[in-house]
Amino acid sequence: MKKISKKTKFVETNHKYHQIVGVKSDKEFREKYGNLEFNLNKCLEVFFEKKFQQELEIYEVDEGTTIGAPFRCDHYAKIDDQHVIFEYNGNHHYQSPFKIHTDKRKNKVLKNPEKNTRIKKSSGPGFKYITFKIPYYMQLTKDYARYLFHDQCLLKLKKSFFSEDKYTKAIKALYNTDDENKVLAPGLHTSKQTPASYNEEGLMRFLNEVDEMSKKYPSIKHQIIHSFKLFIEDVNRDEKLIIPENEKFQEWFKLEPEEKYLNCIFEREKKQYKF
């Protein structure tokens, strides 16, 4: 039986993902493993077999001079003579209109060698950067790894970097398991940064991302929606805390997740609770 808070009427959970994958504490899990949020760099090094620089600074160039503070890029490496950037998009990329506006400016600058430079007060020229973005609600299921390191790399880099061996190494580095069924599911499990908090443009960004990923890998959409439905149950079925009153989103959310796609860990499933 689930334990309900007398004050909020919400389910009181003591999540134990770290125990599922054999780590002593949640703190140790975050420090040594930490999934995509905390250790994306480890994941990239496995698939590309190359070190990535973190927090690369790139200046915008306008009329031959750098302007303003530099853009900070999360992870950078030169892959087969191409300049590759991986960005981890946290919740503010879906909530803040100013952050979304900055994302658009940044994308334009990174694509145009005449508009960027790594050296302050330089007139350039810079490089054409190829950017990959990791949404904060994603985890490294096998389907997402295939989408990112096979499909997207083929599209953007003309080469696949996915292999089964690399995938196993990556989930061991991120989750301390070599069992894909023990990987944390995409979606939201404990975060309160739910789609109900997104602005209109952030909602469209989210829906477009998930639909694009799910064209070939429907498991992703099923897993995300299942995580939201579990969350709704745990907050006394108050949907407004989790999903927005947006017609397009409401229509998207009507899908009933199929069990065959739910072969990963959902922290809000009853069997995962610790009392």
Backbone bond lengths (Angstrom), bond angles and torsions (degrees), N, CA, C in turn:
res aa  C-N    CA-C-N  psi(-1)  N-CA   C-N-CA  omega(-1)  CA-C   N-CA-C  phi
1 M - - - 1.466 - - 1.518 110.00 -
2 K 1.325 116.51 137.44 1.448 120.29 -180.00 1.532 111.20 -74.97
3 K 1.309 115.99 145.00 1.460 121.49 178.46 1.520 109.07 -90.31
4 I 1.325 117.00 123.60 1.460 122.34 -175.70 1.528 110.22 -106.79
5 S 1.324 116.15 134.15 1.464 121.21 176.56 1.528 109.81 -69.36
6 K 1.322 117.26 128.99 1.459 121.19 178.08 1.523 111.46 -65.78
7 K 1.326 115.65 -28.51 1.467 120.40 -176.04 1.523 112.17 -82.06
8 T 1.328 117.99 -50.32 1.463 121.31 -174.38 1.526 113.50 -97.49
9 K 1.320 116.09 -18.56 1.466 122.48 -173.12 1.533 112.22 68.56
10 F 1.317 116.38 13.44 1.461 121.66 177.24 1.520 109.03 -92.08
11 V 1.316 115.34 154.68 1.462 119.88 175.11 1.529 109.20 -67.42
12 E 1.313 116.54 131.68 1.468 121.60 176.09 1.521 107.60 -90.93
13 T 1.311 116.02 114.41 1.462 119.84 -176.79 1.511 111.75 -112.07
14 N 1.301 114.17 144.90 1.461 120.81 172.74 1.526 105.23 -123.18
15 H 1.302 115.51 88.13 1.461 120.14 -171.95 1.527 111.62 -67.40
16 K 1.306 114.83 146.34 1.461 119.23 -172.45 1.528 111.98 -134.05
17 Y 1.307 117.55 35.92 1.462 119.16 -178.92 1.517 110.94 -56.35
18 H 1.330 117.15 -39.45 1.465 119.92 -179.59 1.528 111.34 -58.40
19 Q 1.335 117.58 -34.17 1.461 120.63 178.34 1.528 111.08 -71.13
20 I 1.315 116.58 -36.19 1.466 121.05 -179.62 1.522 110.47 -59.80
21 V 1.337 116.30 -35.52 1.469 120.29 -178.10 1.530 112.30 -103.57
22 G 1.332 116.27 16.35 1.460 120.61 170.15 1.516 116.34 74.33
23 V 1.341 116.31 34.65 1.471 120.46 177.20 1.523 108.07 -112.53
24 K 1.327 116.62 141.65 1.457 122.17 -170.35 1.525 113.67 -61.60
25 S 1.330 117.88 -42.85 1.463 120.79 -176.66 1.519 110.67 -144.39
26 D 1.327 115.36 163.00 1.466 120.04 177.31 1.531 110.03 -63.74
27 K 1.330 116.71 -37.51 1.462 120.40 178.50 1.526 111.07 -61.33
28 E 1.332 116.54 -45.09 1.463 120.06 179.44 1.530 110.55 -65.18
29 F 1.337 116.75 -37.55 1.461 119.64 178.29 1.525 110.60 -61.29
30 R 1.315 117.45 -45.79 1.464 120.99 -178.74 1.528 111.27 -64.90
31 E 1.316 116.87 -37.00 1.469 120.35 -177.37 1.525 112.23 -74.95
32 K 1.334 117.56 -39.99 1.468 120.72 -174.85 1.521 113.67 -93.85
33 Y 1.328 116.32 -29.80 1.474 120.30 -174.71 1.529 108.23 -124.72
34 G 1.323 116.54 -89.47 1.448 119.37 166.16 1.507 117.85 87.54
35 N 1.317 119.93 11.96 1.461 124.69 179.22 1.530 112.79 51.54
36 L 1.330 117.10 -165.86 1.471 120.42 -172.91 1.520 112.65 -66.96
37 E 1.309 117.32 -30.59 1.467 120.22 -177.43 1.519 112.16 -62.77
38 F 1.318 117.04 -42.00 1.451 119.99 -173.38 1.526 114.11 -100.80
39 N 1.328 117.45 -20.67 1.462 118.61 -174.89 1.522 113.26 -138.64
40 L 1.320 116.56 42.76 1.461 120.48 176.66 1.520 110.77 -57.62
41 N 1.335 116.86 -35.34 1.459 120.42 -178.47 1.532 112.09 -58.85
42 K 1.341 116.40 -39.99 1.468 120.78 177.44 1.519 110.66 -59.89
43 C 1.314 115.35 -43.19 1.454 121.41 -178.99 1.524 110.82 -62.51
44 L 1.318 117.07 -45.79 1.464 121.55 -179.09 1.524 111.50 -63.35
45 E 1.307 116.74 -39.83 1.467 120.54 -179.92 1.519 111.54 -64.84
46 V 1.329 117.06 -32.85 1.464 120.10 178.11 1.527 110.50 -67.72
47 F 1.325 117.04 -49.54 1.466 120.14 -174.33 1.527 113.16 -74.45
48 F 1.321 116.97 -36.77 1.469 119.42 -177.56 1.532 112.78 -96.49
49 E 1.339 116.24 -8.98 1.469 121.91 179.97 1.527 110.29 53.62
50 K 1.312 114.99 45.42 1.457 121.31 -177.60 1.525 109.01 -156.71
51 K 1.330 116.28 146.65 1.452 121.95 176.42 1.527 110.08 -73.10
52 F 1.311 115.84 140.61 1.460 122.06 175.97 1.524 109.54 -109.85
53 Q 1.315 115.95 136.50 1.457 121.47 173.99 1.521 108.95 -78.43
54 Q 1.323 116.72 138.60 1.452 120.29 178.52 1.521 110.94 -103.19
55 E 1.322 115.48 147.64 1.468 123.39 177.57 1.530 112.63 57.72
56 L 1.309 116.84 51.57 1.458 121.25 174.27 1.527 109.16 -70.71
57 E 1.343 117.31 132.24 1.459 122.23 179.34 1.522 110.04 -100.14
58 I 1.322 115.17 128.36 1.463 121.05 -179.90 1.530 108.66 -129.03
59 Y 1.322 115.88 126.14 1.462 121.46 -178.23 1.527 110.92 -92.54
60 E 1.310 114.63 147.32 1.457 120.87 172.68 1.523 109.10 -83.93
61 V 1.324 116.37 138.48 1.461 121.85 178.80 1.532 109.18 -112.25
62 D 1.330 115.55 129.48 1.458 120.71 177.62 1.528 109.17 -135.26
63 E 1.320 116.31 122.14 1.468 122.94 -179.26 1.527 111.37 52.63
64 G 1.330 114.65 42.65 1.454 120.54 172.91 1.508 116.79 84.12
65 T 1.350 118.68 3.76 1.466 120.66 178.87 1.529 110.23 -134.90
66 T 1.322 115.93 151.95 1.461 119.50 177.44 1.521 109.23 -75.52
67 I 1.332 115.10 146.93 1.468 119.67 -179.50 1.520 110.54 -129.10
68 G 1.313 114.45 136.34 1.458 120.54 174.00 1.515 114.99 67.24
69 A 1.319 114.18 -171.97 1.467 121.96 178.16 1.526 109.20 -73.87
70 P 1.328 117.27 153.84 1.472 119.24 -179.39 1.520 112.32 -72.32
71 F 1.320 114.95 153.86 1.458 120.42 168.03 1.524 107.18 -76.14
72 R 1.307 116.91 140.36 1.468 120.95 176.75 1.525 109.08 -105.17
73 C 1.318 114.76 125.57 1.466 121.27 -178.73 1.523 108.44 -107.68
74 D 1.326 117.45 130.08 1.463 121.81 -168.93 1.530 113.64 -61.71
75 H 1.344 117.53 -51.06 1.466 121.28 -175.05 1.532 109.48 -140.72
76 Y 1.325 115.12 130.25 1.474 119.35 -177.05 1.529 111.01 -134.85
77 A 1.343 115.68 142.27 1.467 121.67 171.64 1.524 108.47 -156.07
78 K 1.307 115.32 154.73 1.461 120.81 173.65 1.522 106.86 -93.84
79 I 1.324 116.56 116.25 1.453 123.09 -176.42 1.525 108.56 -115.51
80 D 1.329 116.19 113.25 1.474 120.60 179.80 1.529 111.67 49.11
81 D 1.339 115.15 49.16 1.469 122.60 178.45 1.523 114.12 67.33
82 Q 1.319 117.19 14.50 1.459 120.50 175.09 1.530 109.32 -114.55
83 H 1.304 116.41 142.24 1.462 122.34 -176.72 1.526 109.00 -91.53
84 V 1.323 115.42 111.51 1.467 121.36 -169.19 1.525 110.83 -115.33
85 I 1.324 115.15 132.29 1.459 121.95 178.61 1.529 109.35 -123.96
86 F 1.331 115.94 134.01 1.459 121.95 171.15 1.521 108.29 -113.79
87 E 1.324 115.72 127.21 1.457 121.77 179.13 1.528 109.67 -113.73
88 Y 1.327 116.51 137.51 1.459 121.55 173.50 1.524 106.94 -97.79
89 N 1.309 117.44 112.79 1.464 122.23 -177.34 1.519 110.86 -90.82
90 G 1.340 116.56 103.75 1.454 121.51 177.03 1.514 111.88 -74.95
91 N 1.318 116.41 -177.83 1.466 121.49 -174.24 1.527 113.44 -60.14
92 H 1.340 118.60 -30.95 1.465 120.60 -177.25 1.528 112.20 -65.55
93 H 1.339 117.59 -17.78 1.469 120.58 176.46 1.527 111.32 -73.27
94 Y 1.334 116.97 -6.07 1.464 122.44 178.96 1.534 111.54 -117.76
95 Q 1.322 116.11 -10.73 1.462 120.49 -173.71 1.531 113.85 -111.91
96 S 1.302 117.16 -35.48 1.469 121.27 -173.36 1.523 111.81 -96.23
97 P 1.326 118.61 118.93 1.466 120.00 177.27 1.522 112.21 -63.00
98 F 1.329 116.83 -30.53 1.460 120.17 178.84 1.529 110.99 -70.81
99 K 1.335 116.46 -38.89 1.461 119.89 177.86 1.524 110.50 -66.47
100 I 1.319 117.01 -41.04 1.467 120.78 178.55 1.530 110.08 -64.13
101 H 1.326 116.24 -39.77 1.470 120.33 177.04 1.531 110.72 -62.60
102 T 1.339 116.22 -43.14 1.466 120.71 178.40 1.521 111.01 -63.59
103 D 1.334 116.93 -38.55 1.471 120.81 177.65 1.530 110.90 -57.52
104 K 1.310 116.29 -42.98 1.469 120.41 -179.25 1.527 110.77 -64.89
105 R 1.326 117.37 -44.83 1.472 121.15 177.60 1.525 110.37 -61.40
106 K 1.315 115.68 -45.22 1.456 121.25 -178.27 1.523 111.20 -61.44
107 N 1.327 117.02 -43.49 1.461 120.75 179.68 1.519 111.38 -60.02
108 K 1.323 117.01 -42.95 1.468 121.13 179.72 1.520 111.23 -63.75
109 V 1.320 116.46 -41.89 1.466 121.24 -179.10 1.522 111.10 -66.61
110 L 1.326 117.10 -43.88 1.459 120.86 -176.84 1.532 111.98 -66.22
111 K 1.317 116.98 -30.67 1.467 120.68 -178.98 1.525 113.14 -75.96
112 N 1.322 117.08 -21.80 1.464 121.44 -170.76 1.529 111.83 -110.87
113 P 1.320 119.00 107.45 1.477 121.49 -179.29 1.521 113.56 -58.48
114 E 1.326 116.81 -25.36 1.471 119.82 179.19 1.518 111.90 -77.81
115 K 1.337 116.23 -10.76 1.460 119.85 -175.60 1.524 113.42 -111.74
116 N 1.348 118.02 6.47 1.460 118.35 -179.10 1.520 112.36 -141.23
117 T 1.317 114.99 156.76 1.460 122.49 175.37 1.523 108.65 -156.93
118 R 1.324 116.76 152.51 1.470 120.56 176.61 1.526 111.36 -91.46
119 I 1.318 116.99 -7.94 1.470 121.32 -174.39 1.523 110.04 -109.19
120 K 1.325 117.07 122.32 1.459 121.27 178.89 1.524 110.30 -61.79
121 K 1.322 116.06 139.81 1.464 123.93 179.70 1.525 112.11 66.57
122 S 1.333 115.25 23.67 1.463 119.37 175.81 1.527 109.07 -102.95
123 S 1.308 116.58 151.29 1.467 120.56 178.00 1.529 111.43 -93.71
124 G 1.315 116.86 2.96 1.470 120.72 -179.93 1.513 110.85 90.34
125 P 1.329 120.66 -159.58 1.465 123.37 -0.28 1.519 112.46 -77.33
126 G 1.316 115.01 162.12 1.457 119.86 179.27 1.511 111.37 -102.79
127 F 1.344 116.46 -136.60 1.455 121.27 -177.69 1.531 110.10 -133.85
128 K 1.305 115.39 161.06 1.453 120.65 169.55 1.526 107.03 -88.86
129 Y 1.332 116.61 115.35 1.455 121.52 -178.37 1.528 110.21 -98.22
130 I 1.320 114.71 138.31 1.464 121.65 176.75 1.529 106.83 -103.21
131 T 1.323 115.60 120.78 1.457 120.62 -170.65 1.529 112.59 -110.70
132 F 1.332 115.06 134.93 1.465 123.42 172.47 1.528 107.02 -116.64
133 K 1.318 116.58 140.13 1.460 119.85 -178.96 1.519 111.00 -121.51
134 I 1.338 115.56 133.05 1.466 122.43 -179.60 1.522 108.47 -107.95
135 P 1.329 119.56 110.21 1.467 121.12 178.36 1.526 111.59 -68.01
136 Y 1.329 116.33 145.17 1.469 120.30 -175.50 1.523 113.42 -65.71
137 Y 1.317 117.71 -15.94 1.464 120.50 -179.57 1.527 112.56 -90.44
138 M 1.344 118.06 2.66 1.461 120.50 -178.68 1.519 112.49 -97.62
139 Q 1.332 114.70 150.68 1.459 122.90 172.82 1.525 107.95 -129.67
140 L 1.338 116.23 167.61 1.462 119.92 -172.43 1.528 112.34 -87.99
141 T 1.329 116.44 64.28 1.458 119.20 168.05 1.528 107.54 -68.52
142 K 1.314 116.43 164.78 1.466 118.78 -178.77 1.533 111.20 -63.69
143 D 1.318 116.97 -38.41 1.465 119.10 178.89 1.525 111.71 -63.88
144 Y 1.330 116.49 -41.67 1.471 118.05 179.34 1.526 110.62 -67.94
145 A 1.329 117.60 -37.20 1.463 120.59 177.13 1.527 110.49 -62.51
146 R 1.320 116.96 -40.84 1.468 120.31 177.38 1.526 110.47 -64.51
147 Y 1.328 115.89 -44.13 1.470 119.82 179.30 1.526 110.69 -58.55
148 L 1.330 115.78 -45.85 1.467 120.68 -173.34 1.520 112.65 -77.47
149 F 1.326 116.95 -49.55 1.465 119.97 -171.11 1.531 113.98 -96.02
150 H 1.319 116.98 -11.19 1.466 120.05 172.36 1.524 110.42 -106.08
151 D 1.325 117.13 -68.27 1.467 120.75 -173.18 1.530 112.55 -63.42
152 Q 1.322 116.72 -51.67 1.464 119.29 -177.45 1.528 112.11 -69.27
153 C 1.313 116.76 -35.24 1.469 119.28 177.55 1.527 111.11 -69.28
154 L 1.318 117.40 -38.07 1.467 120.00 174.42 1.520 110.57 -60.95
155 L 1.319 115.78 -42.68 1.459 121.01 -178.45 1.529 112.22 -67.23
156 K 1.324 116.43 -44.67 1.456 120.21 -172.13 1.523 114.48 -96.46
157 L 1.353 116.60 -30.10 1.467 120.62 -176.20 1.523 112.71 -116.02
158 K 1.338 115.97 -3.17 1.469 121.81 179.12 1.524 112.86 64.42
159 K 1.331 115.83 26.86 1.458 120.07 -177.99 1.524 109.51 -159.67
160 S 1.313 116.43 139.24 1.461 120.99 175.84 1.525 110.02 -88.37
161 F 1.330 115.21 141.07 1.463 120.15 177.13 1.528 111.04 -118.66
162 F 1.327 116.81 10.27 1.460 120.60 -178.87 1.518 111.38 -89.45
163 S 1.325 116.34 141.76 1.462 122.93 167.25 1.518 107.91 -151.77
164 E 1.310 116.38 158.50 1.469 120.81 179.35 1.525 111.14 -61.64
165 D 1.339 116.30 -41.75 1.468 119.99 179.79 1.524 111.46 -62.66
166 K 1.335 115.90 -42.77 1.460 119.42 178.88 1.529 110.44 -64.19
167 Y 1.318 116.56 -39.60 1.461 119.18 179.67 1.526 110.86 -61.38
168 T 1.317 116.30 -45.42 1.465 119.79 179.30 1.529 111.17 -60.87
169 K 1.331 116.50 -42.89 1.472 120.21 177.90 1.526 111.08 -63.12
170 A 1.326 116.49 -39.15 1.458 120.81 -177.12 1.524 111.80 -67.12
171 I 1.344 118.18 -44.61 1.461 118.71 -178.92 1.528 110.95 -71.52
172 K 1.320 116.84 -26.74 1.466 119.22 174.03 1.522 110.05 -66.70
173 A 1.338 116.28 -39.77 1.460 120.95 179.90 1.528 112.38 -70.84
174 L 1.335 116.58 -33.42 1.465 120.70 -174.85 1.521 114.20 -94.15
175 Y 1.346 116.37 -32.06 1.466 119.88 -172.36 1.527 113.95 -126.31
176 N 1.325 117.05 -1.12 1.461 121.99 -177.21 1.523 112.31 59.09
177 T 1.331 115.83 40.04 1.463 120.00 175.94 1.521 108.91 -148.69
178 D 1.324 116.04 150.70 1.463 119.91 172.39 1.530 110.24 -109.90
179 D 1.336 115.74 14.30 1.455 122.73 179.45 1.527 108.83 -105.54
180 E 1.329 117.23 112.59 1.468 120.04 -177.38 1.525 112.35 -61.84
181 N 1.329 117.86 -22.79 1.461 120.80 178.61 1.531 113.04 -74.92
182 K 1.336 116.63 -8.89 1.465 120.40 177.73 1.526 112.78 -103.59
183 V 1.320 116.40 6.05 1.466 120.47 176.66 1.524 108.60 -75.02
184 L 1.316 116.84 139.41 1.460 121.97 177.27 1.524 109.71 -61.60
185 A 1.311 117.06 137.46 1.461 121.88 -176.69 1.526 111.73 -73.45
186 P 1.329 117.39 151.40 1.470 120.33 167.97 1.526 109.97 -60.98
187 G 1.301 116.35 160.47 1.455 121.07 -178.88 1.508 111.31 114.13
188 L 1.326 116.41 -159.85 1.467 121.19 179.51 1.519 108.80 -121.95
189 H 1.327 115.35 132.65 1.453 121.16 -176.15 1.533 111.54 -115.97
190 T 1.316 116.27 -46.76 1.469 120.47 179.68 1.521 112.17 -125.28
191 S 1.319 118.42 -19.73 1.467 121.90 -176.69 1.525 111.36 -64.79
192 K 1.323 115.76 138.08 1.463 121.34 175.60 1.528 111.32 -91.67
193 Q 1.323 116.52 3.74 1.473 120.81 178.35 1.525 108.45 -86.52
194 T 1.313 115.43 67.90 1.461 122.44 -173.94 1.527 111.21 -86.57
195 P 1.333 118.06 166.58 1.466 120.50 177.89 1.522 113.79 -56.88
196 A 1.329 118.08 -22.21 1.468 120.71 176.92 1.527 111.11 -62.67
197 S 1.330 116.93 -19.23 1.466 120.82 -179.26 1.530 112.62 -97.63
198 Y 1.342 118.13 -1.14 1.466 121.10 -179.05 1.535 110.67 -76.78
199 N 1.345 116.30 150.28 1.457 118.57 169.21 1.531 108.83 -82.87
200 E 1.330 117.04 176.54 1.468 120.46 -174.34 1.529 112.13 -59.79
201 E 1.321 116.51 -43.81 1.461 118.95 -178.97 1.521 111.05 -68.98
202 G 1.341 116.18 -35.23 1.457 120.14 176.38 1.516 111.82 -64.77
203 L 1.332 116.93 -37.35 1.467 120.74 176.89 1.525 111.12 -62.30
204 M 1.338 115.37 -43.63 1.462 118.93 179.67 1.534 110.58 -66.14
205 R 1.318 116.49 -37.64 1.473 120.24 177.08 1.529 109.43 -60.22
206 F 1.335 115.83 -47.70 1.462 120.90 -179.49 1.530 111.27 -60.35
207 L 1.336 117.27 -50.68 1.466 121.00 -177.38 1.521 111.45 -62.41
208 N 1.314 117.16 -41.53 1.466 120.78 179.44 1.526 111.29 -65.21
209 E 1.332 116.25 -40.97 1.470 120.02 178.94 1.524 111.25 -62.38
210 V 1.325 115.90 -50.31 1.464 119.42 -176.02 1.527 110.76 -65.17
211 D 1.329 116.83 -42.43 1.461 119.28 179.94 1.524 111.61 -64.87
212 E 1.329 116.97 -37.05 1.467 120.46 178.37 1.528 110.37 -65.03
213 M 1.330 116.98 -46.36 1.466 120.75 -179.87 1.524 111.51 -65.19
214 S 1.337 116.20 -32.38 1.458 120.99 -172.17 1.524 113.99 -86.89
215 K 1.317 117.85 -7.12 1.472 119.92 178.24 1.524 110.49 -56.39
216 K 1.308 115.77 -45.84 1.457 121.09 -179.81 1.519 111.91 -99.59
217 Y 1.348 116.08 -25.11 1.465 121.15 -175.64 1.529 109.77 -125.22
218 P 1.341 118.02 78.72 1.468 121.33 -177.30 1.519 113.73 -61.53
219 S 1.324 117.60 -20.16 1.465 120.26 179.12 1.527 111.39 -55.02
220 I 1.328 116.69 -34.49 1.464 120.94 -175.70 1.530 110.94 -62.03
221 K 1.322 116.94 -48.21 1.473 120.80 179.62 1.523 110.41 -65.34
222 H 1.328 117.27 -43.70 1.464 120.52 -179.84 1.528 110.86 -61.05
223 Q 1.315 117.36 -41.74 1.463 121.21 -178.52 1.525 111.94 -67.78
224 I 1.318 116.44 -41.94 1.465 120.28 -179.78 1.523 110.48 -65.02
225 I 1.330 116.94 -47.11 1.462 119.99 179.82 1.531 111.13 -63.33
226 H 1.334 116.80 -39.27 1.464 119.61 178.25 1.532 110.48 -61.52
227 S 1.317 117.47 -40.79 1.475 120.25 179.36 1.524 110.55 -63.05
228 F 1.344 117.30 -38.26 1.467 120.69 178.05 1.527 111.34 -66.91
229 K 1.322 116.75 -40.88 1.466 120.15 -178.90 1.536 110.71 -65.59
230 L 1.326 116.58 -39.23 1.462 119.54 176.18 1.529 111.07 -63.29
231 F 1.330 115.47 -40.00 1.465 121.11 179.67 1.538 109.77 -63.17
232 I 1.322 116.96 -43.62 1.466 121.18 179.98 1.533 110.64 -59.50
233 E 1.319 116.37 -43.25 1.468 120.13 177.84 1.522 111.05 -59.09
234 D 1.323 116.88 -38.02 1.460 121.43 -175.13 1.526 113.65 -78.46
235 V 1.321 117.52 -14.55 1.470 120.10 176.96 1.532 109.96 -108.78
236 N 1.326 113.88 39.44 1.461 121.47 174.78 1.520 112.24 60.43
237 R 1.348 114.06 35.04 1.463 122.54 177.12 1.534 113.61 58.77
238 D 1.306 116.56 27.32 1.470 121.05 176.53 1.528 108.43 -86.54
239 E 1.328 116.76 86.74 1.462 122.09 -174.42 1.515 113.21 -57.43
240 K 1.316 117.91 -31.10 1.459 121.29 -175.52 1.521 112.78 -62.63
241 L 1.333 116.64 -19.30 1.468 119.78 177.06 1.519 111.97 -77.54
242 I 1.324 116.58 -19.63 1.464 120.35 -173.32 1.524 112.36 -113.83
243 I 1.301 117.59 -46.79 1.467 119.70 -175.85 1.525 110.80 -117.85
244 P 1.322 117.99 147.68 1.467 121.96 -175.96 1.523 112.56 -82.06
245 E 1.316 115.49 161.95 1.461 121.06 174.44 1.527 108.15 -88.03
246 N 1.291 114.68 68.96 1.452 123.17 -177.77 1.521 107.31 -125.85
247 E 1.324 117.57 124.91 1.465 120.63 -172.32 1.525 112.86 -59.58
248 K 1.313 116.23 -42.97 1.465 119.00 -179.03 1.521 110.77 -64.97
249 F 1.337 116.30 -41.05 1.465 119.81 178.77 1.526 110.10 -66.62
250 Q 1.341 116.51 -43.27 1.465 120.25 -179.40 1.523 110.92 -60.06
251 E 1.319 116.64 -39.26 1.464 120.81 178.02 1.519 110.42 -66.29
252 W 1.317 116.79 -43.40 1.473 123.20 178.36 1.529 110.74 -60.32
253 F 1.331 116.06 -35.93 1.462 122.15 -173.89 1.536 112.90 -78.22
254 K 1.318 118.02 -6.46 1.472 120.89 -177.63 1.523 112.96 -70.14
255 L 1.306 117.47 -18.01 1.465 120.08 -178.82 1.527 110.33 -58.45
256 E 1.325 115.26 134.69 1.464 120.46 175.27 1.532 108.52 -95.91
257 P 1.320 118.34 115.73 1.466 121.10 -176.85 1.522 112.35 -58.56
258 E 1.322 115.55 138.42 1.458 121.43 179.83 1.528 109.82 -94.62
259 E 1.307 115.11 136.58 1.460 121.85 -175.38 1.535 112.43 -56.07
260 K 1.323 117.23 -34.26 1.465 120.17 -176.61 1.523 113.16 -62.62
261 Y 1.342 116.64 -19.08 1.462 120.13 -179.38 1.538 112.78 -96.19
262 L 1.317 117.33 -3.19 1.463 120.26 -170.13 1.525 112.46 -101.46
263 N 1.331 115.83 38.42 1.473 121.42 -176.78 1.528 111.55 -90.68
264 C 1.334 116.28 52.25 1.464 121.30 175.23 1.527 107.13 -148.60
265 I 1.318 116.51 -175.10 1.459 120.10 -172.62 1.527 111.80 -93.72
266 F 1.350 115.68 124.46 1.463 122.76 173.49 1.524 106.78 -113.04
267 E 1.307 116.69 113.11 1.470 119.35 -173.17 1.526 113.03 -63.86
268 R 1.324 117.25 -22.20 1.457 119.39 -177.91 1.533 113.48 -92.23
269 E 1.300 117.60 2.00 1.463 119.34 173.05 1.530 108.91 -69.41
270 K 1.292 115.83 143.07 1.464 120.99 -174.97 1.522 112.16 -53.26
271 K 1.317 116.86 -39.08 1.472 119.93 -176.44 1.527 112.66 -68.82
272 Q 1.374 116.89 -13.95 1.447 119.21 -179.13 1.531 112.63 -95.81
273 Y 1.321 118.64 -6.64 1.450 120.54 -179.18 1.530 111.80 -69.96
274 K 1.320 114.78 149.61 1.471 120.48 173.17 1.518 107.21 -125.34
275 F 1.349 116.37 125.53 1.463 119.76 -178.07 1.516 110.04 -115.12
